[in-house]
Amino acid sequence: MRIVALVSGTGSNLQAVIDAVADKSLDIDIAAVGADKHGTYGVERSAAAGIDTFVVNFKDFTDRGDWNHALTEKCLSYAPDYVVSSGFMRIVGEEFIGAFDGTYINTHPALLPSFPGAHGVRDALAYGVKVTGCTVHIADAGVDTGPILMQEAVSIVPGDTEESLHERIKVVERRLLIATLAALAAKV
Ligand code: GRF
């Protein structure tokens, strides 16, 4: 199974996937890692692992559709079975979703459909829920919507900050992402 991973940030979840591939506990091929901006640690650490990397810089495009088209074409050029958003913080358009219909995987640091959007951890904390978690799902054209593949709860503890809670969620998120990819690889 070939994947292209997309990142906007540090890519620590992606690193867990890279490590699992390296130690052969996950049998997939990371064909490339792409980002929507220059200078992400996610791209840097992927290049260091010998993975092909690319940037389709959102700010280089005046038209969102043109950026979406360039991203779609770039991802298609690797002929991936799945594209994995691993902390990719841009909403992709219809063309991308059409090209990767049912094969675009997203991870989200909350129990969807609760707390979608860019601040899922902060919003759960602010609401005062006692349990949140993470979700791995097939992404459709909405914001953090689409069929759920795996989900796991994480308790909020007294004194939690957005950072402490997000770090605990990410520990679970990494395990879930790897388990999801292993399950999908078994089917390809
Ligand atoms: C993850 O919690 C992901 O769900 C969210 O951003 C975080 C990415 O972290 N969208 P990292 O870049 O893998 O460290």
Residues whose N, C-alpha, C, O or C-beta is under 5 A from the ligand:
A	BS01	GRF	G9 T10 G11 S12 N13 L14 S86 G87 T107 H108 P109
